[in-house]
Amino acid sequence: MTFLDIIEQLPAHIINMGSDFPGKPIEHVVASDLMSDVLVTDLDNTLIVTSLASEQTIRTADIVGARGVLLVNDKNPQMAMKKIAEEQGMTVLSTPLSMFQACVALGKLLEQGTSDERN
């Protein structure tokens, strides 16, 4: 799946369009509000799903090499978070869905593959 797939299939909007936005694949999802849990993951092409709308999330995403962040529960990012995301070229999306609902929807998208694979 790609960020475009997420925006087309979930109720989600773009907060910051990063360098990986256009078409890089997302193959894994890590959902947690504890960034210490995210730090122990060793997965490539990952999307972090969280309600933690602070700069710590972007710094953690950068450390683990995540493709981007999806904020749940309609969280609005702090200004520092937006600024760091822009500086690091990190894609940040937001959705009104709960963590559980977002994970279910993302799981279905991962099963389907990317829009290119479906066509």
Biopython code that builds the backbone (N, CA, C, O; Angstrom):
import numpy as np
from Bio.PDB.StructureBuilder import StructureBuilder

atoms = [
    (1, "MET", "N", (0.847, -1.170, 0.000)),
    (1, "MET", "CA", (0.000, 0.000, 0.000)),
    (1, "MET", "C", (0.889, 1.228, 0.000)),
    (1, "MET", "O", (2.054, 1.166, 0.391)),
    (2, "THR", "N", (0.334, 2.337, -0.438)),
    (2, "THR", "CA", (1.052, 3.611, -0.469)),
    (2, "THR", "C", (0.262, 4.649, 0.324)),
    (2, "THR", "O", (-0.870, 4.395, 0.735)),
    (3, "PHE", "N", (0.860, 5.812, 0.534)),
    (3, "PHE", "CA", (0.140, 6.885, 1.215)),
    (3, "PHE", "C", (-1.102, 7.289, 0.425)),
    (3, "PHE", "O", (-2.136, 7.620, 1.006)),
    (4, "LEU", "N", (-0.993, 7.259, -0.892)),
    (4, "LEU", "CA", (-2.151, 7.588, -1.726)),
    (4, "LEU", "C", (-3.284, 6.595, -1.494)),
    (4, "LEU", "O", (-4.447, 6.992, -1.419)),
    (5, "ASP", "N", (-2.959, 5.312, -1.381)),
    (5, "ASP", "CA", (-3.973, 4.297, -1.078)),
    (5, "ASP", "C", (-4.658, 4.602, 0.254)),
    (5, "ASP", "O", (-5.877, 4.482, 0.375)),
    (6, "ILE", "N", (-3.867, 4.994, 1.248)),
    (6, "ILE", "CA", (-4.419, 5.296, 2.569)),
    (6, "ILE", "C", (-5.391, 6.467, 2.488)),
    (6, "ILE", "O", (-6.485, 6.410, 3.050)),
    (7, "ILE", "N", (-4.994, 7.518, 1.796)),
    (7, "ILE", "CA", (-5.858, 8.703, 1.691)),
    (7, "ILE", "C", (-7.129, 8.392, 0.909)),
    (7, "ILE", "O", (-8.197, 8.917, 1.222)),
    (8, "GLU", "N", (-7.015, 7.544, -0.104)),
    (8, "GLU", "CA", (-8.191, 7.196, -0.906)),
    (8, "GLU", "C", (-9.149, 6.268, -0.167)),
    (8, "GLU", "O", (-10.357, 6.342, -0.391)),
    (9, "GLN", "N", (-8.647, 5.397, 0.707)),
    (9, "GLN", "CA", (-9.481, 4.374, 1.336)),
    (9, "GLN", "C", (-9.914, 4.686, 2.765)),
    (9, "GLN", "O", (-10.962, 4.216, 3.208)),
    (10, "LEU", "N", (-9.129, 5.465, 3.484)),
    (10, "LEU", "CA", (-9.478, 5.835, 4.857)),
    (10, "LEU", "C", (-9.972, 7.277, 4.865)),
    (10, "LEU", "O", (-9.662, 8.043, 3.953)),
    (11, "PRO", "N", (-10.721, 7.644, 5.867)),
    (11, "PRO", "CA", (-10.941, 9.078, 6.021)),
    (11, "PRO", "C", (-9.674, 9.671, 6.641)),
    (11, "PRO", "O", (-9.547, 9.735, 7.864)),
    (12, "ALA", "N", (-8.746, 10.100, 5.798)),
    (12, "ALA", "CA", (-7.479, 10.654, 6.278)),
    (12, "ALA", "C", (-7.103, 11.864, 5.441)),
    (12, "ALA", "O", (-7.458, 11.959, 4.266)),
    (13, "HIS", "N", (-6.382, 12.785, 6.059)),
    (13, "HIS", "CA", (-5.907, 13.948, 5.321)),
    (13, "HIS", "C", (-4.420, 14.168, 5.595)),
    (13, "HIS", "O", (-3.867, 13.684, 6.583)),
    (14, "ILE", "N", (-3.805, 14.907, 4.699)),
    (14, "ILE", "CA", (-2.365, 15.146, 4.764)),
    (14, "ILE", "C", (-2.075, 16.340, 5.665)),
    (14, "ILE", "O", (-2.657, 17.413, 5.506)),
    (15, "ILE", "N", (-1.173, 16.134, 6.607)),
    (15, "ILE", "CA", (-0.665, 17.229, 7.430)),
    (15, "ILE", "C", (0.665, 17.695, 6.861)),
    (15, "ILE", "O", (0.926, 18.895, 6.778)),
    (16, "ASN", "N", (1.503, 16.750, 6.471)),
    (16, "ASN", "CA", (2.767, 17.075, 5.811)),
    (16, "ASN", "C", (3.064, 16.007, 4.766)),
    (16, "ASN", "O", (3.045, 14.812, 5.062)),
    (17, "MET", "N", (3.337, 16.445, 3.545)),
    (17, "MET", "CA", (3.662, 15.523, 2.466)),
    (17, "MET", "C", (5.179, 15.383, 2.404)),
    (17, "MET", "O", (5.879, 16.309, 1.994)),
    (18, "GLY", "N", (5.671, 14.243, 2.804)),
    (18, "GLY", "CA", (7.108, 14.010, 2.852)),
    (18, "GLY", "C", (7.671, 13.477, 1.554)),
    (18, "GLY", "O", (6.958, 13.317, 0.563)),
    (19, "SER", "N", (8.952, 13.207, 1.579)),
    (19, "SER", "CA", (9.655, 12.755, 0.383)),
    (19, "SER", "C", (9.242, 11.349, -0.055)),
    (19, "SER", "O", (9.403, 11.002, -1.225)),
    (20, "ASP", "N", (8.712, 10.534, 0.863)),
    (20, "ASP", "CA", (8.278, 9.174, 0.518)),
    (20, "ASP", "C", (6.823, 9.119, 0.052)),
    (20, "ASP", "O", (6.310, 8.035, -0.228)),
    (21, "PHE", "N", (6.159, 10.255, -0.035)),
    (21, "PHE", "CA", (4.727, 10.258, -0.322)),
    (21, "PHE", "C", (4.355, 9.682, -1.682)),
    (21, "PHE", "O", (3.457, 8.843, -1.748)),
    (22, "PRO", "N", (4.999, 10.090, -2.765)),
    (22, "PRO", "CA", (4.465, 9.753, -4.085)),
    (22, "PRO", "C", (4.150, 8.287, -4.342)),
    (22, "PRO", "O", (3.090, 7.990, -4.893)),
    (23, "GLY", "N", (5.015, 7.369, -3.972)),
    (23, "GLY", "CA", (4.691, 6.002, -4.338)),
    (23, "GLY", "C", (5.483, 4.928, -3.646)),
    (23, "GLY", "O", (5.373, 3.757, -4.009)),
    (24, "LYS", "N", (6.272, 5.282, -2.666)),
    (24, "LYS", "CA", (7.047, 4.263, -1.960)),
    (24, "LYS", "C", (6.097, 3.348, -1.191)),
    (24, "LYS", "O", (5.148, 3.827, -0.571)),
    (25, "PRO", "N", (6.339, 2.045, -1.223)),
    (25, "PRO", "CA", (5.415, 1.111, -0.571)),
    (25, "PRO", "C", (5.519, 1.121, 0.954)),
    (25, "PRO", "O", (6.592, 1.329, 1.522)),
    (26, "ILE", "N", (4.387, 0.893, 1.591)),
    (26, "ILE", "CA", (4.327, 0.673, 3.033)),
    (26, "ILE", "C", (3.947, -0.788, 3.204)),
    (26, "ILE", "O", (2.891, -1.220, 2.741)),
    (27, "GLU", "N", (4.802, -1.543, 3.863)),
    (27, "GLU", "CA", (4.593, -2.981, 3.999)),
    (27, "GLU", "C", (4.229, -3.413, 5.407)),
    (27, "GLU", "O", (3.744, -4.526, 5.611)),
    (28, "HIS", "N", (4.463, -2.531, 6.391)),
    (28, "HIS", "CA", (4.212, -2.879, 7.791)),
    (28, "HIS", "C", (3.596, -1.697, 8.520)),
    (28, "HIS", "O", (3.803, -0.541, 8.152)),
    (29, "VAL", "N", (2.837, -2.007, 9.558)),
    (29, "VAL", "CA", (2.225, -0.989, 10.410)),
    (29, "VAL", "C", (2.619, -1.289, 11.851)),
    (29, "VAL", "O", (2.505, -2.423, 12.316)),
    (30, "VAL", "N", (3.081, -0.258, 12.549)),
    (30, "VAL", "CA", (3.378, -0.365, 13.976)),
    (30, "VAL", "C", (2.461, 0.623, 14.677)),
    (30, "VAL", "O", (2.532, 1.825, 14.422)),
    (31, "ALA", "N", (1.601, 0.125, 15.558)),
    (31, "ALA", "CA", (0.628, 0.974, 16.249)),
    (31, "ALA", "C", (0.942, 1.014, 17.735)),
    (31, "ALA", "O", (0.905, -0.008, 18.419)),
    (32, "SER", "N", (1.252, 2.216, 18.226)),
    (32, "SER", "CA", (1.567, 2.360, 19.645)),
    (32, "SER", "C", (1.615, 3.832, 20.022)),
    (32, "SER", "O", (1.954, 4.691, 19.207)),
    (33, "ASP", "N", (1.272, 4.103, 21.268)),
    (33, "ASP", "CA", (1.467, 5.439, 21.816)),
    (33, "ASP", "C", (2.750, 5.499, 22.634)),
    (33, "ASP", "O", (3.146, 6.569, 23.097)),
    (34, "LEU", "N", (3.391, 4.367, 22.811)),
    (34, "LEU", "CA", (4.668, 4.304, 23.522)),
    (34, "LEU", "C", (5.790, 4.222, 22.493)),
    (34, "LEU", "O", (5.984, 3.185, 21.859)),
    (35, "MET", "N", (6.515, 5.301, 22.334)),
    (35, "MET", "CA", (7.574, 5.321, 21.335)),
    (35, "MET", "C", (8.697, 4.347, 21.688)),
    (35, "MET", "O", (9.450, 3.937, 20.805)),
    (36, "SER", "N", (8.822, 3.972, 22.956)),
    (36, "SER", "CA", (9.811, 2.953, 23.332)),
    (36, "SER", "C", (9.462, 1.609, 22.691)),
    (36, "SER", "O", (10.360, 0.838, 22.351)),
    (37, "ASP", "N", (8.175, 1.320, 22.525)),
    (37, "ASP", "CA", (7.759, 0.092, 21.833)),
    (37, "ASP", "C", (8.103, 0.167, 20.348)),
    (37, "ASP", "O", (8.515, -0.826, 19.749)),
    (38, "VAL", "N", (7.933, 1.338, 19.767)),
    (38, "VAL", "CA", (8.247, 1.524, 18.349)),
    (38, "VAL", "C", (9.749, 1.362, 18.116)),
    (38, "VAL", "O", (10.165, 0.792, 17.107)),
    (39, "LEU", "N", (10.553, 1.857, 19.040)),
    (39, "LEU", "CA", (12.012, 1.808, 18.886)),
    (39, "LEU", "C", (12.569, 0.390, 18.818)),
    (39, "LEU", "O", (13.655, 0.193, 18.273)),
    (40, "VAL", "N", (11.872, -0.588, 19.347)),
    (40, "VAL", "CA", (12.387, -1.964, 19.328)),
    (40, "VAL", "C", (11.952, -2.741, 18.085)),
    (40, "VAL", "O", (12.308, -3.910, 17.937)),
    (41, "THR", "N", (11.197, -2.116, 17.199)),
    (41, "THR", "CA", (10.794, -2.801, 15.971)),
    (41, "THR", "C", (11.940, -2.771, 14.971)),
    (41, "THR", "O", (12.749, -1.844, 14.958)),
    (42, "ASP", "N", (11.992, -3.785, 14.150)),
    (42, "ASP", "CA", (13.034, -3.887, 13.131)),
    (42, "ASP", "C", (12.384, -4.261, 11.802)),
    (42, "ASP", "O", (12.649, -5.324, 11.241)),
    (43, "LEU", "N", (11.535, -3.372, 11.316)),
    (43, "LEU", "CA", (10.796, -3.618, 10.081)),
    (43, "LEU", "C", (11.075, -2.499, 9.086)),
    (43, "LEU", "O", (11.200, -1.335, 9.468)),
    (44, "ASP", "N", (11.169, -2.853, 7.827)),
    (44, "ASP", "CA", (11.348, -1.850, 6.774)),
    (44, "ASP", "C", (9.993, -1.406, 6.242)),
    (44, "ASP", "O", (8.994, -2.113, 6.383)),
    (45, "ASN", "N", (9.971, -0.234, 5.634)),
    (45, "ASN", "CA", (8.770, 0.291, 4.967)),
    (45, "ASN", "C", (7.572, 0.331, 5.907)),
    (45, "ASN", "O", (6.506, -0.204, 5.603)),
    (46, "THR", "N", (7.770, 0.977, 7.056)),
    (46, "THR", "CA", (6.789, 0.973, 8.137)),
    (46, "THR", "C", (6.034, 2.291, 8.237)),
    (46, "THR", "O", (6.578, 3.362, 7.967)),
    (47, "LEU", "N", (4.776, 2.187, 8.630)),
    (47, "LEU", "CA", (3.946, 3.332, 8.987)),
    (47, "LEU", "C", (3.690, 3.246, 10.486)),
    (47, "LEU", "O", (3.285, 2.198, 10.989)),
    (48, "ILE", "N", (3.925, 4.343, 11.201)),
    (48, "ILE", "CA", (3.634, 4.386, 12.634)),
    (48, "ILE", "C", (2.238, 4.964, 12.820)),
    (48, "ILE", "O", (1.931, 6.039, 12.305)),
    (49, "VAL", "N", (1.398, 4.252, 13.554)),
    (49, "VAL", "CA", (0.042, 4.701, 13.868)),
    (49, "VAL", "C", (0.012, 5.029, 15.354)),
    (49, "VAL", "O", (0.332, 4.182, 16.188)),
    (50, "THR", "N", (-0.375, 6.265, 15.687)),
    (50, "THR", "CA", (-0.322, 6.698, 17.079)),
    (50, "THR", "C", (-1.265, 7.874, 17.320)),
    (50, "THR", "O", (-1.720, 8.529, 16.381)),
    (51, "SER", "N", (-1.546, 8.126, 18.588)),
    (51, "SER", "CA", (-2.273, 9.348, 18.947)),
    (51, "SER", "C", (-1.334, 10.353, 19.608)),
    (51, "SER", "O", (-1.772, 11.408, 20.066)),
    (52, "LEU", "N", (-0.048, 10.028, 19.656)),
    (52, "LEU", "CA", (0.953, 10.918, 20.243)),
    (52, "LEU", "C", (1.366, 11.968, 19.213)),
    (52, "LEU", "O", (2.178, 11.697, 18.328)),
    (53, "ALA", "N", (0.803, 13.158, 19.336)),
    (53, "ALA", "CA", (1.008, 14.218, 18.344)),
    (53, "ALA", "C", (2.097, 15.187, 18.795)),
    (53, "ALA", "O", (1.864, 16.389, 18.925)),
    (54, "SER", "N", (3.288, 14.641, 19.030)),
    (54, "SER", "CA", (4.393, 15.489, 19.476)),
    (54, "SER", "C", (5.633, 15.230, 18.626)),
    (54, "SER", "O", (5.679, 14.289, 17.834)),
    (55, "GLU", "N", (6.630, 16.080, 18.807)),
    (55, "GLU", "CA", (7.857, 15.937, 18.028)),
    (55, "GLU", "C", (8.566, 14.614, 18.315)),
    (55, "GLU", "O", (9.325, 14.126, 17.477)),
    (56, "GLN", "N", (8.328, 14.032, 19.487)),
    (56, "GLN", "CA", (8.933, 12.740, 19.832)),
    (56, "GLN", "C", (8.551, 11.672, 18.805)),
    (56, "GLN", "O", (9.356, 10.797, 18.486)),
    (57, "THR", "N", (7.336, 11.747, 18.295)),
    (57, "THR", "CA", (6.878, 10.776, 17.298)),
    (57, "THR", "C", (7.699, 10.878, 16.020)),
    (57, "THR", "O", (8.106, 9.858, 15.465)),
    (58, "ILE", "N", (7.945, 12.091, 15.548)),
    (58, "ILE", "CA", (8.723, 12.282, 14.317)),
    (58, "ILE", "C", (10.167, 11.855, 14.536)),
    (58, "ILE", "O", (10.767, 11.218, 13.669)),
    (59, "ARG", "N", (10.724, 12.202, 15.682)),
    (59, "ARG", "CA", (12.111, 11.803, 15.974)),
    (59, "ARG", "C", (12.226, 10.274, 16.009)),
    (59, "ARG", "O", (13.195, 9.710, 15.500)),
    (60, "THR", "N", (11.244, 9.613, 16.607)),
    (60, "THR", "CA", (11.244, 8.149, 16.660)),
    (60, "THR", "C", (11.090, 7.563, 15.259)),
    (60, "THR", "O", (11.786, 6.613, 14.902)),
    (61, "ALA", "N", (10.188, 8.121, 14.473)),
    (61, "ALA", "CA", (9.987, 7.645, 13.101)),
    (61, "ALA", "C", (11.278, 7.753, 12.301)),
    (61, "ALA", "O", (11.605, 6.860, 11.520)),
    (62, "ASP", "N", (12.003, 8.830, 12.491)),
    (62, "ASP", "CA", (13.271, 9.020, 11.794)),
    (62, "ASP", "C", (14.297, 7.975, 12.237)),
    (62, "ASP", "O", (15.006, 7.411, 11.403)),
    (63, "ILE", "N", (14.377, 7.720, 13.527)),
    (63, "ILE", "CA", (15.348, 6.753, 14.060)),
    (63, "ILE", "C", (15.100, 5.354, 13.502)),
    (63, "ILE", "O", (16.045, 4.661, 13.125)),
    (64, "VAL", "N", (13.834, 4.935, 13.448)),
    (64, "VAL", "CA", (13.530, 3.572, 12.975)),
    (64, "VAL", "C", (13.393, 3.493, 11.456)),
    (64, "VAL", "O", (13.197, 2.408, 10.908)),
    (65, "GLY", "N", (13.496, 4.634, 10.773)),
    (65, "GLY", "CA", (13.400, 4.640, 9.318)),
    (65, "GLY", "C", (11.995, 4.438, 8.791)),
    (65, "GLY", "O", (11.812, 3.897, 7.700)),
    (66, "ALA", "N", (10.998, 4.868, 9.556)),
    (66, "ALA", "CA", (9.599, 4.723, 9.125)),
    (66, "ALA", "C", (9.319, 5.619, 7.924)),
    (66, "ALA", "O", (9.943, 6.667, 7.759)),
    (67, "ARG", "N", (8.383, 5.201, 7.100)),
    (67, "ARG", "CA", (7.978, 6.001, 5.945)),
    (67, "ARG", "C", (7.148, 7.211, 6.355)),
    (67, "ARG", "O", (7.187, 8.251, 5.697)),
    (68, "GLY", "N", (6.391, 7.070, 7.454)),
    (68, "GLY", "CA", (5.542, 8.175, 7.883)),
    (68, "GLY", "C", (4.763, 7.836, 9.128)),
    (68, "GLY", "O", (4.956, 6.792, 9.751)),
    (69, "VAL", "N", (3.858, 8.767, 9.480)),
    (69, "VAL", "CA", (3.072, 8.667, 10.706)),
    (69, "VAL", "C", (1.610, 8.929, 10.375)),
    (69, "VAL", "O", (1.289, 9.834, 9.605)),
    (70, "LEU", "N", (0.727, 8.127, 10.965)),
    (70, "LEU", "CA", (-0.715, 8.359, 10.887)),
    (70, "LEU", "C", (-1.209, 8.656, 12.296)),
    (70, "LEU", "O", (-1.144, 7.803, 13.181)),
    (71, "LEU", "N", (-1.701, 9.874, 12.494)),
    (71, "LEU", "CA", (-2.269, 10.262, 13.784)),
    (71, "LEU", "C", (-3.737, 9.869, 13.809)),
    (71, "LEU", "O", (-4.473, 10.150, 12.864)),
    (72, "VAL", "N", (-4.165, 9.222, 14.882)),
    (72, "VAL", "CA", (-5.552, 8.774, 15.013)),
    (72, "VAL", "C", (-6.337, 9.700, 15.933)),
    (72, "VAL", "O", (-5.776, 10.605, 16.552)),
    (73, "ASN", "N", (-7.627, 9.462, 16.011)),
    (73, "ASN", "CA", (-8.534, 10.218, 16.892)),
    (73, "ASN", "C", (-8.562, 11.710, 16.577)),
    (73, "ASN", "O", (-8.766, 12.538, 17.464)),
    (74, "ASP", "N", (-8.354, 12.043, 15.304)),
    (74, "ASP", "CA", (-8.383, 13.446, 14.864)),
    (74, "ASP", "C", (-7.414, 14.341, 15.628)),
    (74, "ASP", "O", (-7.696, 15.517, 15.856)),
    (75, "LYS", "N", (-6.293, 13.790, 16.016)),
    (75, "LYS", "CA", (-5.291, 14.571, 16.752)),
    (75, "LYS", "C", (-4.675, 15.622, 15.841)),
    (75, "LYS", "O", (-4.369, 15.361, 14.677)),
    (76, "ASN", "N", (-4.502, 16.807, 16.393)),
    (76, "ASN", "CA", (-3.812, 17.880, 15.686)),
    (76, "ASN", "C", (-2.374, 17.925, 16.180)),
    (76, "ASN", "O", (-2.136, 17.965, 17.387)),
    (77, "PRO", "N", (-1.417, 17.919, 15.265)),
    (77, "PRO", "CA", (-0.020, 17.913, 15.694)),
    (77, "PRO", "C", (0.394, 19.246, 16.301)),
    (77, "PRO", "O", (-0.115, 20.303, 15.930)),
    (78, "GLN", "N", (1.331, 19.169, 17.245)),
    (78, "GLN", "CA", (1.924, 20.381, 17.783)),
    (78, "GLN", "C", (2.732, 21.049, 16.674)),
    (78, "GLN", "O", (3.179, 20.391, 15.735)),
    (79, "MET", "N", (2.912, 22.360, 16.793)),
    (79, "MET", "CA", (3.670, 23.096, 15.778)),
    (79, "MET", "C", (5.089, 22.539, 15.636)),
    (79, "MET", "O", (5.618, 22.449, 14.528)),
    (80, "ALA", "N", (5.700, 22.167, 16.763)),
    (80, "ALA", "CA", (7.058, 21.603, 16.711)),
    (80, "ALA", "C", (7.069, 20.304, 15.909)),
    (80, "ALA", "O", (8.032, 20.025, 15.196)),
    (81, "MET", "N", (6.006, 19.512, 16.023)),
    (81, "MET", "CA", (5.920, 18.261, 15.275)),
    (81, "MET", "C", (5.852, 18.549, 13.781)),
    (81, "MET", "O", (6.547, 17.911, 12.991)),
    (82, "LYS", "N", (5.021, 19.501, 13.394)),
    (82, "LYS", "CA", (4.894, 19.851, 11.977)),
    (82, "LYS", "C", (6.217, 20.365, 11.421)),
    (82, "LYS", "O", (6.618, 20.008, 10.314)),
    (83, "LYS", "N", (6.883, 21.201, 12.195)),
    (83, "LYS", "CA", (8.148, 21.784, 11.746)),
    (83, "LYS", "C", (9.204, 20.704, 11.535)),
    (83, "LYS", "O", (9.893, 20.701, 10.515)),
    (84, "ILE", "N", (9.332, 19.795, 12.484)),
    (84, "ILE", "CA", (10.329, 18.725, 12.364)),
    (84, "ILE", "C", (9.975, 17.788, 11.211)),
    (84, "ILE", "O", (10.865, 17.329, 10.494)),
    (85, "ALA", "N", (8.692, 17.501, 11.025)),
    (85, "ALA", "CA", (8.268, 16.656, 9.902)),
    (85, "ALA", "C", (8.655, 17.301, 8.577)),
    (85, "ALA", "O", (9.131, 16.621, 7.668)),
    (86, "GLU", "N", (8.452, 18.606, 8.465)),
    (86, "GLU", "CA", (8.838, 19.322, 7.243)),
    (86, "GLU", "C", (10.342, 19.265, 7.031)),
    (86, "GLU", "O", (10.807, 19.002, 5.922)),
    (87, "GLU", "N", (11.103, 19.512, 8.094)),
    (87, "GLU", "CA", (12.564, 19.503, 7.998)),
    (87, "GLU", "C", (13.099, 18.132, 7.604)),
    (87, "GLU", "O", (14.068, 18.041, 6.850)),
    (88, "GLN", "N", (12.487, 17.076, 8.101)),
    (88, "GLN", "CA", (12.975, 15.724, 7.838)),
    (88, "GLN", "C", (12.301, 15.062, 6.643)),
    (88, "GLN", "O", (12.636, 13.928, 6.301)),
    (89, "GLY", "N", (11.369, 15.740, 6.008)),
    (89, "GLY", "CA", (10.687, 15.162, 4.854)),
    (89, "GLY", "C", (9.825, 13.973, 5.210)),
    (89, "GLY", "O", (9.708, 13.028, 4.429)),
    (90, "MET", "N", (9.213, 14.015, 6.401)),
    (90, "MET", "CA", (8.405, 12.904, 6.912)),
    (90, "MET", "C", (6.927, 13.145, 6.597)),
    (90, "MET", "O", (6.400, 14.217, 6.893)),
    (91, "THR", "N", (6.266, 12.169, 6.009)),
    (91, "THR", "CA", (4.836, 12.274, 5.748)),
    (91, "THR", "C", (4.065, 12.070, 7.040)),
    (91, "THR", "O", (4.322, 11.131, 7.794)),
    (92, "VAL", "N", (3.109, 12.972, 7.286)),
    (92, "VAL", "CA", (2.233, 12.864, 8.450)),
    (92, "VAL", "C", (0.795, 12.988, 7.962)),
    (92, "VAL", "O", (0.441, 13.947, 7.276)),
    (93, "LEU", "N", (-0.025, 12.011, 8.324)),
    (93, "LEU", "CA", (-1.444, 12.009, 7.996)),
    (93, "LEU", "C", (-2.240, 12.023, 9.289)),
    (93, "LEU", "O", (-1.710, 11.703, 10.353)),
    (94, "SER", "N", (-3.515, 12.394, 9.199)),
    (94, "SER", "CA", (-4.399, 12.344, 10.361)),
    (94, "SER", "C", (-5.733, 11.735, 9.942)),
    (94, "SER", "O", (-6.189, 11.930, 8.815)),
    (95, "THR", "N", (-6.351, 10.998, 10.859)),
    (95, "THR", "CA", (-7.642, 10.368, 10.609)),
    (95, "THR", "C", (-8.531, 10.503, 11.836)),
    (95, "THR", "O", (-8.031, 10.518, 12.961)),
    (96, "PRO", "N", (-9.839, 10.600, 11.638)),
    (96, "PRO", "CA", (-10.748, 10.616, 12.784)),
    (96, "PRO", "C", (-10.957, 9.226, 13.391)),
    (96, "PRO", "O", (-11.555, 9.101, 14.459)),
    (97, "LEU", "N", (-10.471, 8.192, 12.722)),
    (97, "LEU", "CA", (-10.653, 6.827, 13.213)),
    (97, "LEU", "C", (-9.898, 6.603, 14.518)),
    (97, "LEU", "O", (-8.901, 7.270, 14.796)),
    (98, "SER", "N", (-10.385, 5.659, 15.309)),
    (98, "SER", "CA", (-9.663, 5.240, 16.516)),
    (98, "SER", "C", (-8.457, 4.404, 16.092)),
    (98, "SER", "O", (-8.338, 4.025, 14.927)),
    (99, "MET", "N", (-7.583, 4.125, 17.021)),
    (99, "MET", "CA", (-6.413, 3.291, 16.735)),
    (99, "MET", "C", (-6.863, 1.931, 16.195)),
    (99, "MET", "O", (-6.326, 1.451, 15.197)),
    (100, "PHE", "N", (-7.840, 1.317, 16.847)),
    (100, "PHE", "CA", (-8.330, 0.009, 16.418)),
    (100, "PHE", "C", (-8.916, 0.080, 15.008)),
    (100, "PHE", "O", (-8.567, -0.732, 14.151)),
    (101, "GLN", "N", (-9.800, 1.041, 14.764)),
    (101, "GLN", "CA", (-10.431, 1.165, 13.448)),
    (101, "GLN", "C", (-9.390, 1.416, 12.357)),
    (101, "GLN", "O", (-9.474, 0.846, 11.270)),
    (102, "ALA", "N", (-8.422, 2.262, 12.651)),
    (102, "ALA", "CA", (-7.377, 2.556, 11.669)),
    (102, "ALA", "C", (-6.556, 1.305, 11.362)),
    (102, "ALA", "O", (-6.228, 1.046, 10.204)),
    (103, "CYS", "N", (-6.227, 0.534, 12.386)),
    (103, "CYS", "CA", (-5.435, -0.681, 12.177)),
    (103, "CYS", "C", (-6.199, -1.723, 11.366)),
    (103, "CYS", "O", (-5.618, -2.399, 10.517)),
    (104, "VAL", "N", (-7.484, -1.855, 11.622)),
    (104, "VAL", "CA", (-8.304, -2.788, 10.839)),
    (104, "VAL", "C", (-8.314, -2.358, 9.371)),
    (104, "VAL", "O", (-8.107, -3.180, 8.479)),
    (105, "ALA", "N", (-8.554, -1.077, 9.126)),
    (105, "ALA", "CA", (-8.599, -0.563, 7.754)),
    (105, "ALA", "C", (-7.244, -0.715, 7.063)),
    (105, "ALA", "O", (-7.184, -1.095, 5.893)),
    (106, "LEU", "N", (-6.165, -0.423, 7.773)),
    (106, "LEU", "CA", (-4.830, -0.561, 7.190)),
    (106, "LEU", "C", (-4.500, -2.027, 6.922)),
    (106, "LEU", "O", (-3.853, -2.341, 5.923)),
    (107, "GLY", "N", (-4.934, -2.919, 7.796)),
    (107, "GLY", "CA", (-4.725, -4.349, 7.576)),
    (107, "GLY", "C", (-5.397, -4.817, 6.296)),
    (107, "GLY", "O", (-4.825, -5.599, 5.537)),
    (108, "LYS", "N", (-6.606, -4.340, 6.061)),
    (108, "LYS", "CA", (-7.314, -4.689, 4.822)),
    (108, "LYS", "C", (-6.571, -4.154, 3.604)),
    (108, "LYS", "O", (-6.470, -4.836, 2.585)),
    (109, "LEU", "N", (-6.050, -2.928, 3.710)),
    (109, "LEU", "CA", (-5.286, -2.356, 2.600)),
    (109, "LEU", "C", (-4.009, -3.150, 2.334)),
    (109, "LEU", "O", (-3.649, -3.390, 1.182)),
    (110, "LEU", "N", (-3.335, -3.551, 3.394)),
    (110, "LEU", "CA", (-2.117, -4.346, 3.218)),
    (110, "LEU", "C", (-2.419, -5.671, 2.526)),
    (110, "LEU", "O", (-1.627, -6.139, 1.708)),
    (111, "GLU", "N", (-3.553, -6.272, 2.849)),
    (111, "GLU", "CA", (-3.948, -7.522, 2.191)),
    (111, "GLU", "C", (-4.212, -7.309, 0.704)),
    (111, "GLU", "O", (-3.922, -8.183, -0.112)),
    (112, "GLN", "N", (-4.762, -6.150, 0.353)),
    (112, "GLN", "CA", (-5.086, -5.848, -1.041)),
    (112, "GLN", "C", (-3.856, -5.498, -1.862)),
    (112, "GLN", "O", (-3.860, -5.698, -3.077)),
    (113, "GLY", "N", (-2.813, -4.987, -1.243)),
    (113, "GLY", "CA", (-1.635, -4.527, -1.974)),
    (113, "GLY", "C", (-1.815, -3.089, -2.407)),
    (113, "GLY", "O", (-2.734, -2.408, -1.953)),
    (114, "THR", "N", (-0.935, -2.620, -3.291)),
    (114, "THR", "CA", (-1.009, -1.239, -3.771)),
    (114, "THR", "C", (-2.021, -1.126, -4.894)),
    (114, "THR", "O", (-2.453, -2.130, -5.460)),
    (115, "SER", "N", (-2.392, 0.099, -5.211)),
    (115, "SER", "CA", (-3.341, 0.319, -6.304)),
    (115, "SER", "C", (-2.761, -0.192, -7.619)),
    (115, "SER", "O", (-3.513, -0.655, -8.476)),
    (116, "ASP", "N", (-1.433, -0.119, -7.799)),
    (116, "ASP", "CA", (-0.799, -0.640, -9.007)),
    (116, "ASP", "C", (-0.935, -2.157, -9.093)),
    (116, "ASP", "O", (-1.137, -2.707, -10.176)),
    (117, "GLU", "N", (-0.822, -2.832, -7.949)),
    (117, "GLU", "CA", (-0.936, -4.290, -7.928)),
    (117, "GLU", "C", (-2.362, -4.743, -8.200)),
    (117, "GLU", "O", (-2.578, -5.813, -8.770)),
    (118, "ARG", "N", (-3.347, -3.925, -7.791)),
    (118, "ARG", "CA", (-4.751, -4.297, -7.983)),
    (118, "ARG", "C", (-5.179, -4.127, -9.438)),
    (118, "ARG", "O", (-6.110, -4.795, -9.888)),
    (119, "ASN", "N", (-4.516, -3.251, -10.172)),
    (119, "ASN", "CA", (-4.916, -2.970, -11.566)),
    (119, "ASN", "C", (-4.268, -3.896, -12.543)),
    (119, "ASN", "O", (-4.503, -3.787, -13.747)),
]
sb = StructureBuilder()
sb.init_structure("model")
sb.init_model(0)
sb.init_chain("A")
sb.init_seg("    ")
for serial, (resi, resn, name, xyz) in enumerate(atoms, 1):
    if name == "N":
        sb.init_residue(resn, " ", resi, " ")
    sb.init_atom(name, np.array(xyz, "f"), 0.0, 1.0, " ", f" {name:<3s}", serial, name[0])
structure = sb.get_structure()
